[in-house]
Amino acid sequence: MDRRKFLANSAGGMAAALLNSWPLQAMAAQGLPSTATDLWDSGIVRHLLPAVNDTRMLIKASLQRPLSSPPELRIQGAGTTLRIEGRMNDTLGQFWQFYAEDLRPSESYELSLHENNGSALCESWPLSTFPAPDQNPERVRLLFYTCAGGPQGTYQGVGDRQGNLPTEIRNRILRRALSYSPDAVISNGDHIYWDLHTWQGEGAGELSPAGQRSNFDFQTEVFGGSNEEALKMAADPQIVPVYGTDFRSTPVFFLQDDHDHWENDSPLTYPVPWFQLQLARATQQLYYPEFLADSRRPAGLPWSSKSERGELSESFGTLRYGKLAEVLLYDVRRTLNVGELNAVFLDPQVEKWLAERTAAADTRHLIHAPSNPPGWSAGKWGEWYPDALDPTTQSLTIDIPKPHWRQGWLDQHDRILESLSANRQRTPLVISGDLHAIGMGEIHRSGDLDFSSNPVTSILSGPVGTSIRGFPSVVRGIGAMPSSVLDIDEQVAPLEEHGFTIVDLLPDRTVVQLFKWDVNSQDLAAIDSLVPFHTIELEVPA
């Protein structure tokens, strides 16, 4: 289809709406060059985020205007056409999801969205399923990053910005990452920053400025009325302009963390209040896919449910790519136990699932992707480690008791790392989020546990949108440091810069490439030519 003809013939003055819609106005006001060079016609589709496995697809989308009747997703490929009726995710008909199953593995499909009268909502696009568990692909490339959320910041030039990176710059960084053609994307935590309460300084427990602006009614449902409107007003600007439709052909795996529960980490915020859990679940329902079913993931894990869409999980996911690779994704906040007894980050059934998959020998590579990073500490509450910030020396120490920290968290950490090191058929690898840094190191010891014969490589994937006050050195006066309970060989000490990680998994090795962009010393044009600043190859044991 000719793109210009499609744009001109679309109903409702769509061309004018596209040319005048935010964030283009905001970009112009900030003097930022647009990188929106994609010639694909998004029509009235504002954002489009797909998830796939070998036989299923789950797609989340939002539109510029509500629809009174369900739209239809058409999936063409393998000699057939499937027609999937959309399922409304909000109460107005602006947000929709589409679930398809019984697809063929390793198949490229052509997708298109249509109104109930048959008119196209956007241009068609390709999307492929993953290889089946018994297939032997030769390569898979994965993109990892963290902390892409946050309200719109300002940027006036090198070294001159306030707040989070402007969403146009975040999109520009992600477009550069997509230029490396990853087969899938892992976005690890902190997609939404809208902390409802203040837990530091004066007025602990009181509504934050964000909480006051949103004016939520904590005693009613999220969907319907002013609560739904407030959620969209807070979350829309943090997701829609960052992703748009750029990821339509690249499967995404979104993992939630503390801010995605609409609160910063604090011992006073756990267990997460029910209303905020509903906000977290509603955000996921509207904007990005849950984790698809996996026959090797036990049914009934916490925050999993069986429906007409199969066994979906909100917090624990699997990226399986044939016999070549498996990535285990787990949110450590949703099941965090802060009590004296049985204190763990992960529910015991989740830990058992991780142990079983880590010991299994049915994939060449296995990557753990937790929302909380092993290896480093910033002395903050809610880490695996007991390291506290010594106010007199401004250094980390385990000689000062860390308030509210639980030994059970470290014990669980040790069990997980021990299981990774114990499988001598693989190179143990963990790629995590949350710490607002880019880094890499080998963990050789934790307490009395010796991993030196098969050390665990831990990678900090890099933040995309972090604000100035989001970096540990600004908030606490110290950057991320190796925990005192570990022996860790740092190949890349944590860098407080924006960036991402590309991982290539091949039968005989893993190639890790780290990318960074320094907002304080590099101009915007540098983003478009980013190359890895550090590359390492991890050989699979013979």
C-alpha positions as CSV (number, residue, x, y, z in Angstrom):
1,M,0.0,0.0,0.0
2,D,1.3,3.5,-0.9
3,R,1.9,5.2,2.5
4,R,0.9,8.7,1.2
5,K,-2.4,7.4,-0.1
6,F,-3.1,5.6,3.1
7,L,-2.5,8.7,5.2
8,A,-4.6,10.9,2.9
9,N,-7.5,8.5,2.9
10,S,-7.7,7.7,6.6
11,A,-10.8,8.9,8.4
12,G,-11.1,11.6,10.9
13,G,-8.4,14.0,9.7
14,M,-5.7,11.5,10.8
15,A,-3.0,13.2,8.8
16,A,-3.5,16.5,10.7
17,A,-3.7,14.7,14.0
18,L,-0.4,12.9,13.3
19,L,1.3,16.1,12.4
20,N,0.0,18.1,15.4
21,S,0.0,15.4,18.1
22,W,2.2,15.4,21.2
23,P,5.1,14.6,21.6
24,L,6.0,16.4,18.4
25,Q,4.9,19.7,19.9
26,A,6.9,19.1,23.0
27,M,10.0,18.1,20.9
28,A,9.7,21.3,18.9
29,A,9.4,23.4,22.1
30,Q,12.6,21.8,23.4
31,G,14.5,22.3,20.2
32,L,15.2,18.6,19.8
33,P,15.7,17.0,16.4
34,S,13.2,14.3,15.6
35,T,14.4,10.8,14.8
36,A,11.0,9.7,13.6
37,T,12.3,8.5,10.2
38,D,10.2,5.3,10.2
39,L,8.1,5.4,7.0
40,W,5.7,2.8,8.4
41,D,2.2,4.4,8.7
42,S,0.9,4.0,12.2
43,G,-2.5,5.4,11.3
44,I,-4.5,6.0,14.5
45,V,-2.4,3.4,16.5
46,R,-0.5,5.3,19.2
47,H,1.5,2.4,20.6
48,L,2.0,-1.3,19.8
49,L,3.9,-3.8,22.0
50,P,3.9,-7.6,21.1
51,A,5.0,-10.7,23.0
52,V,5.5,-14.1,21.4
53,N,6.6,-17.6,22.1
54,D,6.8,-20.5,19.7
55,T,3.0,-20.9,19.2
56,R,1.4,-17.7,20.7
57,M,1.2,-14.0,20.3
58,L,-0.1,-11.4,22.8
59,I,-0.3,-7.8,21.5
60,K,-1.2,-4.6,23.5
61,A,-2.2,-1.5,21.6
62,S,-3.8,1.9,22.1
63,L,-5.5,4.2,19.6
64,Q,-5.9,7.9,19.2
65,R,-9.7,7.6,19.5
66,P,-12.0,5.1,21.2
67,L,-13.8,2.4,19.2
68,S,-17.4,1.4,20.0
69,S,-16.9,-2.1,18.5
70,P,-13.9,-4.5,18.8
71,P,-11.2,-4.1,16.2
72,E,-9.9,-7.2,14.5
73,L,-6.3,-8.5,14.2
74,R,-5.6,-10.5,11.0
75,I,-2.7,-12.8,11.0
76,Q,-1.5,-14.1,7.6
77,G,1.0,-16.8,7.2
78,A,1.6,-20.6,6.8
79,G,-1.1,-20.6,4.1
80,T,-3.9,-19.4,6.3
81,T,-5.5,-16.2,7.8
82,L,-6.5,-15.9,11.4
83,R,-9.0,-13.3,12.6
84,I,-8.7,-12.3,16.2
85,E,-11.3,-10.1,17.8
86,G,-9.8,-7.5,20.1
87,R,-10.4,-7.5,23.8
88,M,-11.0,-4.1,25.4
89,N,-8.5,-3.3,28.2
90,D,-10.0,0.0,29.4
91,T,-13.6,1.2,29.8
92,L,-13.6,3.6,26.8
93,G,-12.4,1.4,23.9
94,Q,-9.1,3.1,23.4
95,F,-6.9,0.3,24.7
96,W,-7.0,-3.2,23.2
97,Q,-5.3,-6.6,23.3
98,F,-5.1,-9.4,20.9
99,Y,-4.3,-13.0,21.8
100,A,-3.5,-15.8,19.2
101,E,-2.5,-19.4,19.7
102,D,-1.8,-22.5,17.7
103,L,0.7,-20.7,15.5
104,R,3.6,-22.4,13.8
105,P,7.1,-22.0,15.4
106,S,9.8,-20.0,13.5
107,E,7.1,-18.6,11.2
108,S,7.0,-15.1,9.9
109,Y,3.5,-13.7,9.8
110,E,2.0,-10.5,8.3
111,L,-0.3,-8.7,10.8
112,S,-2.9,-6.1,10.2
113,L,-5.5,-4.2,12.3
114,H,-9.0,-3.3,11.1
115,E,-12.1,-1.7,12.4
116,N,-15.3,-3.7,12.4
117,N,-16.2,-2.2,9.0
118,G,-13.0,-3.6,7.5
119,S,-11.0,-0.3,7.2
120,A,-7.4,-0.5,8.2
121,L,-6.3,1.1,11.5
122,C,-2.6,1.2,10.4
123,E,-0.3,-0.3,7.8
124,S,0.4,-4.1,8.1
125,W,3.6,-5.3,9.7
126,P,5.6,-8.6,10.1
127,L,6.0,-10.5,13.4
128,S,7.6,-13.9,13.8
129,T,7.2,-16.7,16.4
130,F,10.2,-18.2,18.2
131,P,11.6,-21.6,17.4
132,A,10.0,-24.6,19.1
133,P,11.8,-26.1,22.2
134,D,13.2,-28.9,20.1
135,Q,14.6,-26.7,17.3
136,N,18.3,-25.8,17.0
137,P,18.6,-22.1,16.0
138,E,22.2,-21.0,15.4
139,R,21.9,-17.6,17.0
140,V,19.7,-15.2,19.0
141,R,20.3,-11.6,19.8
142,L,18.7,-10.0,22.9
143,L,18.4,-6.4,24.0
144,F,18.4,-5.6,27.7
145,Y,17.9,-2.3,29.5
146,T,16.2,-0.9,32.6
147,C,14.5,2.2,34.0
148,A,12.9,3.7,30.8
149,G,10.1,5.4,32.7
150,G,9.8,8.7,34.3
151,P,7.9,12.0,33.7
152,Q,9.0,14.2,30.8
153,G,12.3,16.0,31.6
154,T,13.9,18.9,29.9
155,Y,17.1,19.2,27.8
156,Q,18.7,22.4,26.6
157,G,22.1,20.9,25.5
158,V,25.1,19.0,26.7
159,G,25.2,19.0,30.5
160,D,22.0,21.1,30.8
161,R,18.9,19.0,31.7
162,Q,16.4,18.7,34.5
163,G,14.6,15.5,35.6
164,N,14.3,12.4,33.5
165,L,15.6,12.3,30.0
166,P,12.9,13.8,27.6
167,T,10.9,11.0,26.1
168,E,12.2,11.8,22.6
169,I,15.7,11.2,23.8
170,R,14.7,7.9,25.4
171,N,13.0,6.9,22.1
172,R,16.2,7.9,20.2
173,I,18.3,5.6,22.4
174,L,15.9,2.7,21.9
175,R,15.9,3.3,18.2
176,R,19.6,3.0,18.2
177,A,19.4,-0.2,20.1
178,L,16.8,-1.5,17.6
179,S,19.1,-0.7,14.8
180,Y,21.2,-3.7,15.9
181,S,18.2,-5.9,15.0
182,P,17.5,-7.8,18.3
183,D,15.3,-10.8,18.2
184,A,13.6,-9.9,21.5
185,V,13.8,-7.1,24.1
186,I,13.9,-7.4,27.9
187,S,12.8,-4.1,29.6
188,N,13.7,-4.7,33.2
189,G,11.6,-2.6,35.6
190,D,10.7,0.9,36.5
191,H,8.5,1.7,33.5
192,I,6.4,4.1,35.6
193,Y,7.6,6.7,38.1
194,W,4.7,8.2,39.9
195,D,5.4,7.5,43.6
196,L,2.2,8.2,45.5
197,H,3.8,8.8,48.9
198,T,6.9,10.3,50.4
199,W,9.0,8.1,52.7
200,Q,12.1,10.1,53.2
201,G,12.6,13.3,55.2
202,E,9.7,15.2,56.7
203,G,6.1,14.0,56.2
204,A,6.9,10.3,55.9
205,G,3.8,8.5,54.6
206,E,2.1,11.5,53.3
207,L,1.0,12.0,49.7
208,S,3.8,13.0,47.4
209,P,3.3,15.9,44.9
210,A,2.6,13.3,42.3
211,G,0.0,11.6,44.6
212,Q,-1.7,14.9,45.2
213,R,-1.8,15.8,41.5
214,S,-3.3,12.4,40.5
215,N,-6.0,12.7,43.2
216,F,-6.7,9.0,43.3
217,D,-9.6,7.6,45.3
218,F,-7.9,4.8,47.1
219,Q,-11.3,3.3,48.2
220,T,-12.7,2.5,44.8
221,E,-11.7,0.5,41.7
222,V,-9.0,1.6,39.3
223,F,-11.0,1.2,36.1
224,G,-13.9,3.6,35.5
225,G,-14.2,7.2,36.4
226,S,-11.5,9.5,37.7
227,N,-9.1,6.8,38.8
228,E,-8.8,5.4,35.3
229,E,-8.4,8.9,33.9
230,A,-5.7,9.7,36.4
231,L,-3.8,6.5,35.7
232,K,-3.7,7.2,32.0
233,M,-2.6,10.8,32.5
234,A,0.3,9.6,34.7
235,A,1.4,6.6,32.6
236,D,0.6,7.6,29.0
237,P,3.5,10.1,28.7
238,Q,6.0,7.6,30.2
239,I,5.2,4.8,27.7
240,V,3.4,5.9,24.5
241,P,6.0,8.4,23.2
242,V,8.9,6.2,24.4
243,Y,7.9,3.2,22.4
244,G,5.2,4.2,19.9
245,T,5.0,1.6,17.2
246,D,8.8,1.1,16.9
247,F,8.7,-2.3,18.5
248,R,5.8,-3.7,16.5
249,S,8.0,-6.5,15.0
250,T,10.3,-7.0,18.0
251,P,8.8,-9.1,20.9
252,V,9.1,-7.4,24.3
253,F,9.3,-8.8,27.8
254,F,8.4,-6.1,30.4
255,L,9.4,-6.9,34.0
256,Q,8.0,-4.8,36.8
257,D,9.9,-3.4,39.8
258,D,9.3,-1.1,42.8
259,H,8.3,2.1,41.0
260,D,5.9,0.1,38.9
261,H,3.9,-0.4,42.1
262,W,3.6,3.3,42.2
263,E,5.9,3.7,45.2
264,N,9.7,4.0,45.8
265,D,11.4,1.2,47.9
266,S,10.8,1.6,51.6
267,P,10.2,-0.9,54.4
268,L,6.9,1.0,54.9
269,T,5.6,0.2,51.4
270,Y,5.6,-3.6,51.8
271,P,3.6,-5.6,51.5
272,V,2.3,-3.5,48.6
273,P,-1.1,-1.9,49.4
274,W,-3.9,-3.5,47.5
275,F,-4.9,-0.3,45.6
276,Q,-1.3,0.1,44.4
277,L,-1.2,-3.5,43.3
278,Q,-4.3,-2.8,41.2
279,L,-2.5,0.2,39.7
280,A,0.4,-2.0,38.8
281,R,-1.8,-4.6,37.3
282,A,-3.9,-2.0,35.4
283,T,-0.8,-0.4,34.0
284,Q,0.3,-3.8,32.6
285,Q,-3.1,-4.6,31.3
286,L,-3.2,-1.3,29.4
287,Y,0.3,-0.9,28.0
288,Y,2.5,-4.1,27.8
289,P,2.0,-7.8,27.6
290,E,2.0,-10.3,30.5
291,F,4.3,-13.3,30.2
292,L,2.9,-16.0,28.0
293,A,2.3,-19.6,29.0
294,D,5.3,-21.9,29.3
295,S,4.9,-25.7,29.9
296,R,8.1,-25.7,32.0
297,R,6.8,-23.0,34.3
298,P,4.6,-24.5,37.0
299,A,0.9,-23.6,36.9
300,G,-0.3,-21.5,39.7
301,L,2.8,-19.4,40.6
302,P,1.9,-16.2,42.4
303,W,0.3,-13.6,40.2
304,S,-0.4,-16.1,37.5
305,S,-3.8,-17.0,36.2
306,K,-5.4,-19.3,33.7
307,S,-8.0,-17.9,31.3
308,E,-8.9,-18.1,27.6
309,R,-5.4,-16.6,27.0
310,G,-3.7,-19.6,28.6
311,E,-1.6,-19.5,31.7
312,L,-0.4,-15.9,31.9
313,S,2.0,-14.6,34.6
314,E,2.3,-11.0,35.6
315,S,5.6,-11.3,37.5
316,F,7.5,-14.5,36.4
317,G,8.3,-15.1,32.7
318,T,10.2,-17.2,30.3
319,L,11.9,-16.3,27.0
320,R,12.6,-19.7,25.4
321,Y,14.4,-19.8,22.0
322,G,14.6,-23.4,20.9
323,K,17.4,-25.5,22.4
324,L,19.7,-22.5,22.2
325,A,18.6,-20.2,25.1
326,E,16.3,-19.6,28.0
327,V,15.9,-16.4,30.0
328,L,14.2,-16.5,33.4
329,L,12.5,-13.2,34.3
330,Y,11.4,-12.6,37.9
331,D,10.1,-9.6,39.8
332,V,11.5,-9.7,43.4
333,R,9.1,-7.1,44.7
334,R,5.7,-8.6,44.2
335,T,6.4,-11.5,46.7
336,L,8.9,-9.7,48.9
337,N,8.6,-10.9,52.6
338,V,9.8,-8.3,55.1
339,G,9.0,-10.2,58.3
340,E,11.5,-11.7,60.8
341,L,10.5,-15.3,59.8
342,N,10.8,-16.7,56.3
343,A,12.1,-13.5,54.9
344,V,12.6,-13.9,51.1
345,F,12.4,-11.8,48.0
346,L,10.9,-14.7,46.0
347,D,8.0,-17.0,47.0
348,P,9.4,-20.5,47.6
349,Q,7.6,-22.0,44.7
350,V,9.2,-19.4,42.4
351,E,12.6,-20.2,43.8
352,K,11.9,-23.9,43.2
353,W,11.0,-23.2,39.6
354,L,14.3,-21.2,39.1
355,A,16.3,-24.0,40.6
356,E,14.7,-26.7,38.4
357,R,15.2,-24.6,35.2
358,T,18.8,-23.7,36.2
359,A,19.7,-27.4,36.7
360,A,18.0,-28.5,33.5
361,A,20.1,-29.4,30.5
362,D,17.7,-28.8,27.7
363,T,19.1,-25.4,26.6
364,R,22.6,-24.4,25.7
365,H,22.4,-21.1,27.5
366,L,20.5,-19.9,30.5
367,I,20.2,-16.3,31.7
368,H,18.7,-15.1,35.0
369,A,17.0,-11.7,34.7
370,P,15.9,-10.5,38.2
371,S,14.6,-7.1,38.9
372,N,17.1,-6.6,41.7
373,P,20.9,-6.9,40.8
374,P,23.4,-9.3,42.4
375,G,26.9,-8.1,42.8
376,W,26.6,-4.5,43.9
377,S,25.2,-2.4,46.7
378,A,24.4,1.3,47.0
379,G,23.6,0.9,50.7
380,K,19.9,1.3,50.2
381,W,17.0,-0.6,51.7
382,G,15.7,-3.6,49.8
383,E,18.9,-5.0,48.4
384,W,20.1,-8.6,48.7
385,Y,23.0,-7.4,50.8
386,P,23.6,-6.1,54.4
387,D,25.9,-3.3,53.3
388,A,24.9,0.0,54.9
389,L,26.2,3.6,54.3
390,D,28.6,4.8,57.0
391,P,27.6,8.5,57.5
392,T,31.0,9.4,58.9
393,T,33.2,7.9,56.1
394,Q,30.6,7.9,53.3
395,S,31.5,4.3,52.5
396,L,29.7,1.0,52.6
397,T,30.2,-1.3,55.5
398,I,28.7,-4.4,57.1
399,D,29.9,-3.4,60.5
400,I,26.8,-1.2,61.0
401,P,23.4,-3.0,61.2
402,K,21.3,-2.1,58.2
403,P,17.8,-1.1,59.3
404,H,15.1,-3.5,58.2
405,W,17.5,-5.8,56.3
406,R,16.8,-9.5,56.5
407,Q,19.3,-12.3,56.5
408,G,16.8,-14.5,54.6
409,W,17.2,-12.2,51.5
410,L,21.0,-13.0,51.3
411,D,20.4,-16.6,52.0
412,Q,18.1,-16.8,49.0
413,H,20.6,-14.9,46.9
414,D,23.3,-17.4,47.8
415,R,21.1,-20.4,46.9
416,I,20.3,-18.9,43.5
417,L,24.0,-18.1,42.7
418,E,25.1,-21.5,43.9
419,S,22.6,-23.2,41.6
420,L,23.9,-21.2,38.7
421,S,27.6,-22.0,39.4
422,A,26.8,-25.7,40.0
423,N,25.7,-26.3,36.4
424,R,29.1,-26.8,34.7
425,Q,27.6,-27.2,31.3
426,R,26.9,-23.5,31.1
427,T,28.5,-20.1,31.8
428,P,26.5,-18.6,34.7
429,L,25.0,-15.3,33.6
430,V,22.7,-12.8,35.4
431,I,21.5,-9.6,33.6
432,S,19.5,-7.3,35.9
433,G,17.9,-3.9,36.2
434,D,17.1,-1.3,38.9
435,L,20.6,0.1,39.9
436,H,20.7,2.9,37.3
437,A,24.1,1.9,36.0
438,I,26.0,0.0,33.4
439,G,28.5,-2.6,34.7
440,M,29.9,-6.1,34.5
441,G,31.7,-8.3,37.0
442,E,32.4,-12.0,37.9
443,I,31.2,-13.1,41.3
444,H,33.8,-15.6,42.7
445,R,32.5,-15.9,46.3
446,S,29.6,-15.0,48.5
447,G,30.2,-15.5,52.2
448,D,31.5,-19.1,52.6
449,L,30.3,-20.2,49.1
450,D,33.1,-20.5,46.5
451,F,32.1,-20.0,42.9
452,S,35.6,-19.6,41.5
453,S,35.6,-22.8,39.5
454,N,32.6,-21.5,37.6
455,P,32.1,-17.8,38.5
456,V,28.8,-16.0,38.0
457,T,28.9,-13.1,35.5
458,S,26.6,-10.3,36.6
459,I,25.7,-7.5,34.2
460,L,24.0,-4.2,34.9
461,S,22.1,-3.6,31.7
462,G,22.0,0.2,31.6
463,P,19.2,2.7,32.2
464,V,17.4,4.5,29.4
465,G,15.6,7.4,31.2
466,T,17.1,7.9,34.6
467,S,16.8,11.4,36.2
468,I,19.8,13.1,37.8
469,R,18.4,12.2,41.2
470,G,17.9,8.7,40.1
471,F,21.7,7.9,40.2
472,P,22.9,6.5,43.5
473,S,25.8,8.8,43.8
474,V,23.5,11.8,43.7
475,V,20.9,10.4,46.1
476,R,23.3,8.8,48.6
477,G,26.6,10.4,47.9
478,I,28.1,7.1,46.8
479,G,27.8,5.1,43.6
480,A,27.2,1.3,43.4
481,M,30.0,-0.7,44.9
482,P,30.7,-4.4,45.2
483,S,29.1,-5.8,48.3
484,S,31.4,-6.6,51.2
485,V,30.1,-10.1,51.4
486,L,31.3,-10.9,47.9
487,D,34.6,-11.4,46.0
488,I,33.8,-9.9,42.6
489,D,36.2,-9.1,39.7
490,E,34.8,-6.0,38.1
491,Q,35.5,-5.8,34.3
492,V,33.4,-2.6,34.2
493,A,32.8,-0.8,37.4
494,P,29.2,0.6,37.5
495,L,28.9,3.7,35.3
496,E,26.1,6.2,36.0
497,E,25.3,6.8,32.3
498,H,22.4,6.0,30.0
499,G,22.7,2.9,27.8
500,F,21.8,-0.6,27.0
501,T,23.2,-4.1,26.5
502,I,23.2,-6.4,23.5
503,V,23.7,-10.1,24.0
504,D,24.4,-12.6,21.2
505,L,23.9,-16.3,22.1
506,L,25.6,-18.8,19.9
507,P,26.1,-22.6,20.4
508,D,29.7,-22.2,21.6
509,R,29.7,-18.7,23.2
510,T,27.9,-15.7,24.5
511,V,29.0,-12.2,23.2
512,V,28.0,-9.3,25.5
513,Q,28.2,-5.7,24.2
514,L,27.7,-2.7,26.5
515,F,26.6,0.7,25.2
516,K,26.6,4.1,26.9
517,W,25.8,7.7,26.2
518,D,26.8,10.5,28.6
519,V,24.2,13.3,28.7
520,N,26.8,15.5,30.4
521,S,29.5,15.3,27.7
522,Q,28.0,14.0,24.4
523,D,25.5,15.7,22.1
524,L,22.3,14.1,20.8
525,A,23.8,13.2,17.4
526,A,26.2,10.8,19.2
527,I,23.2,8.5,20.1
528,D,22.7,7.7,16.4
529,S,26.2,6.2,16.1
530,L,26.6,4.5,19.4
531,V,28.9,1.5,19.3
532,P,29.8,-0.8,22.2
533,F,32.4,0.6,24.6
534,H,33.0,-2.8,26.1
535,T,32.7,-6.3,24.6
536,I,33.3,-9.7,26.2
537,E,33.0,-13.3,25.0
538,L,31.9,-16.0,27.4
539,E,32.8,-19.4,26.2
540,V,30.5,-22.3,26.9
541,P,32.3,-25.0,29.0
542,A,33.5,-27.9,26.9
